[in-house]
């Protein structure tokens, strides 16, 4: 189970790392800055996005696990 969870986490990180996370305004601004600053802006957006997603994912996982344990005891 741990290996499966680790592989899922690793694949999510790889997908997020290659994602393009710019809205239309950020894309326009990044286009004016140049290639290297645009990549930095995109990386910063993804970095700031990871914290809320990680927190919500953790809470959701704990909730799911608690429900699974509660439902397995009641049959």
Secondary structure, 3 states (H helix, E strand, C coil): CHHHHHHHHHHHHHHHHHCCCCCHHHHHHHHHHCHHHHHHHHHHHHHHHHHHHHHHHHHHHHHHHHHHHHHHHCC
